[in-house]
Amino acid sequence: MRDHGGAGILVVAEVITMHLDEEILDEDSLIDPLKVRQVASLGGDYYIDARPEYLFKIPKPIATRGIGVDNLPKKVKQNPTLTGNHLWQLANVAKIPSMDIGYHDPSRHSGWRT
């Protein structure tokens, strides 16, 4: 197994009950990483103490759930130039934008045709 890389163990579980000290929760009842001493496994015999001074935050690209591919307009889903990756990027929007009837794009409506 070690010749192929990756972990040899995967655990998938449903958490039924969890006991914790409410002192470690923030104002949104989420675990505050600055209030607990976390230890991370680096593989083999190596571990690291995740100290608050080394903690950093990277915001997620979208905080709300996207509309999903199933809710994209049919024309978009059937567009042959869009790949699966394009569709998933579009499906990550929080809502479908509304059309502005009064919008005029001068680069597309220059008055001449090819």
Secondary structure, 3 states (H helix, E strand, C coil): CHHHCCCCCCCCCCCCCCCCCHHHECCCCCECCCCCCEEEEEECCEEEEECHHHCCCCCCCCCCCCCCHHHCCHHHHCCCCCCHHHHHHHHCCCCCCCCCCCCCCCCCCCCCCC
